Amino acid sequence: METAAFIDPRGNTRAHARELLVRTVDLLLDHLADAASRTPSPEPRAFPNFFVLPETPLTEDELFERAQFVLRQSRNLAHPGYIGNMESMPTTMAVAGTMLMAASKNNMLAEEMAPFLTDVEPAVMRWFAGRFGLGANSGGGMLACGTLANLQALVTARNARLTNSRNGLWGRQRSPVVLASESAHTSLQKAAMVMGLGTSGVIPVHADEHSRMDIDDLQQKIRRSRDAGQEPFCVVATAGTTITGNIDPLPAIARVAAEHGLWLHTDAVYGGALAFSKTHRSKLDGIEQSDSVSFNLHKWAYLATTSSMILFKDIGAAHEHFHVAAPYMNAASPSKNLGEFSLQGSRQADIIPLLLSMQHLGMAHYARLVDTRIELAEHLRRGLEQTQLVEFPGAIDTNIVCFRPHKSTDAHCATLQNHLLKKAEVCLTLPHYRGQRWLKADVLNPFTDEHTIDRLTASLSTWECAS
Amino acid sequence: METAAFIDPRGNTRAHARELLVRTVDLLLDHLADAASRTPSPEPRAFPNFFVLPETPLTEDELFERAQFVLRQSRNLAHPGYIGNMESMPTTMAVAGTMLMAASKNNMLAEEMAPFLTDVEPAVMRWFAGRFGLGANSGGGMLACGTLANLQALVTARNARLTNSRNGLWGRQRSPVVLASESAHTSLQKAAMVMGLGTSGVIPVHADEHSRMDIDDLQQKIRRSRDAGQEPFCVVATAGTTITGNIDPLPAIARVAAEHGLWLHTDAVYGGALAFSKTHRSKLDGIEQSDSVSFNLHKWAYLATTSSMILFKDIGAAHEHFHVAAPYMNAASPSKNLGEFSLQGSRQADIIPLLLSMQHLGMAHYARLVDTRIELAEHLRRGLEQTQLVEFPGAIDTNIVCFRPHKSTDAHCATLQNHLLKKAEVCLTLPHYRGQRWLKADVLNPFTDEHTIDRLTASLSTWECAS
């Protein structure tokens, strides 16, 4: 059997390549199909000389020992008690689709490097834009993360409102600024820094007690920034804040944006999945007035890391404002090379696992996953309220519940996090928000049920007794 | 057997999940292990209703029919005659590693989302930085493409030389500019546009007859741009130009950069692989003086799309200049969350397939792939010269050979491209360069041999006779 460094196109290494790939399948099934029997958050261990890049190959046993170690040191996302970070285990076809993506090596940079998928991705993006009600001229593209989606939105907004792609910002009298809730994601600060506005180019708008943008403060901040000689060009609404999953008042923000001629970008990186649900879709009312929307499928849509998109109400104009030609590529005119309209150049075909996963489950299944995860979060919230032991940073809008024991310190919260992991096998995170730490449950996991939630609530009570 | 939408953590869907994953393995082996029997560039075909996102699931046969269609419409990279775009078939362990990456769903954004790999990736990046001689304080991070790597380099350069991450560029008297060869990649124009400099913020430096930067013109352009009131802060050298694979005179550019206090970024996205080879490493002499280097592994290092990195000579300073905190994350101080120092937020663990692929082949195998591909390109060049039928845009520095028949039109070149595909089963690309089209052979394919090359040369001669 020939060594399958590569899959030989004449079949000579096929048997060995199959052995390697099926061994990988079995390795990951041994691990993932047994996830409930291990702790949701593994203890860190050492692997001496894990990282070597030797002249001669490692043996395949050495390779698979390392691969197994990586699996065992990863978060145990599939454990029913894992309701930690804003992330979910991937679907089976997300894994299969990613393998096909790697093997077929389409590159979304250019039509000749992704000849069929170059037509498929824009069609799928139009479908998503339609779900958000962005209208007949909408469309978009996939990107490697929500941070990049937000950056491409802000760059497009800036070019559309203030300048063009050729001339840049030089010589303008007033410094461009963006307004966003103080609870918005830091990717906006990063985008402003990259764009040369500096992180201070994002003006924080007060968020109310439910972490939703305060419209009066938005009005005031726009006025003040203009008085101070700045030039607001964009307001960012958040549908699903990073810590608490709350949703800004989208219709009111849209009115303010229109009144002041500002680009409206909605960061629906997290909350966009509500659009799958008939029951919860209305929470996104107003999003249809956005000029751009960012949305991540590796969170509440169970794709692998990463699967993100940026959508525009007017895709033609968005392309025009962002376009940088790649004259070395051979393509129809006007160019069909997606890389000319994207923040990225080379880009993997995330569209393959996206379609296979969604077609395998069906959209009704996705809707159920949204509905039932919200029901569970509400169940958790009620259970926690009944203990009368904890306080909350506000109402819940999605499936995220943050809490902390009354009159506790950050150190107490950390102890409680550990207690819940050990006693209830529930893995929560401990984000910093409004000056203190909170325990955060983000109920995405498809295998989490009421028993898990009730175990959490019960363990909280025993901890209170013990402490 | 339960339906395996997900891999059940208690094993209930294991058998079905295995069936889906092994079926995927066999689908891609049926396709790739038979690649030599199909044309290197498939004819476009239609698949009615390929894109549907229905409420109820498709059958699995419908799914796999679609998956097979995607494979068949993709470029046939594994065919020994595919020597087209700057891309290569992936190694077997690149495919296996990507599957593990998807299944384990590490997210390089934060330590708690990628607990073990957060330490591994920086160590591997230091190893690569060492290969480029960047010194004891060097390091870097992976990114989703070379375009992003170049953008992060230029943003870091700008922040380091002109401003800081908080304040941005406002209020500066002189507009910042970057200098790069006219043969450099358009990702630099894209970066300048994103950064608010506009595409005109990249000043093109003349490239000589071998597509290498003209140092006298660089000196002159720096002086002229200063005289015109601009503020040059960075010069970009290219090691492996996009069309012809040539290498700028790195030591001379480094001297000029030092003389003028400019940040030196080397775009080694393509040519960086020369560092694997004892024979060809010296072509990169001078790269060790770079402040930053970008390098793609999905080209000459046979990873899947994508696998890119940005490396810095002083990683501590680079981090400081780029850092945007994610206060919601729980991490040691100073932060170990890689996302705070990266253009990306969420980021897949490309480090898994990188290590598995390189450990499976061994670095000596990678060196051989570099050496033998260059030998083949030189063999092609000699064969083409002997026909006396074609002209070249200059000398070759790597493994890329561009040519066009004497006194031919662009239309002739397109006809010849098609002739070579049909008669010699060789797939070349047809980039636009210096005002005209060229046939381009990029010899990356590990299965291309002298027979393939000789078939190309022979077919060229018969075409000339016929035309």
Interface residues (C-beta under 8 A of the other chain):
Chain A: A4 A5 F6 I7 D8 P9 R10 G11 T13 R14 A17 R18 L20 L21 V22 T24 V25 D26 L27 L28 L29 L32 A33 D34 A35 A36 P42 P44 F50 F51 V52 L53 P54 E55 T56 P57 L58 E60 E62 L63 R66 A67 F69 V70 L71 Q73 S74 R75 L77 A78 H79 P80 G84 N85 E87 M89 P90 T91 T92 M93 A94 V95 A96 G97 T98 M99 L100 M101 A102 A103 S104 K105 N106 N107 A110 E112 M113 A114 P115 F116 L117 V120 A123 V124 W127 A144 C145 G146 T147 L148 L151 V155 R158 N159 T163 N164 S165 R166 N167 G168 L169 W170 G171 S175 H185 T186 S187 Q189 K190 A192 M193 V194 M195 G196 L197 G198 T199 S200 G201 T242 I243 N296 H298 Y302 A304 T305 T306 S308 F322 V324 A325 A326 P327 Y328 M329 N330 G339 L343 Q344 G345 S346 R347 Q348 A349 I352 P353 L355 L356 M358 Q359 H360 L361 G362 M363 A364 H365 T429 L430 P431 H432 Y433 R437 P446 F447
Chain B: A4 A5 F6 I7 D8 P9 R10 G11 T13 R14 A17 R18 L20 L21 V22 T24 V25 D26 L27 L28 L29 L32 A33 D34 A35 A36 P42 P44 F50 F51 V52 L53 P54 E55 T56 P57 L58 E60 E62 L63 R66 A67 F69 V70 L71 Q73 S74 R75 L77 A78 H79 P80 G84 N85 E87 M89 P90 T91 T92 M93 A94 V95 A96 G97 T98 M99 L100 M101 A102 A103 S104 K105 N106 N107 A110 E112 M113 A114 P115 F116 L117 V120 A123 V124 W127 A144 C145 G146 T147 L148 L151 V155 R158 N159 T163 N164 S165 R166 N167 G168 L169 W170 G171 S175 H185 T186 S187 Q189 K190 A192 M193 V194 M195 G196 L197 G198 T199 S200 G201 T242 I243 N296 H298 Y302 A304 T305 T306 S308 F322 V324 A325 A326 P327 Y328 M329 N330 G339 L343 Q344 G345 S346 R347 Q348 A349 I352 P353 L355 L356 M358 Q359 H360 L361 G362 M363 A364 H365 T429 L430 P431 H432 Y433 R437 P446 F447
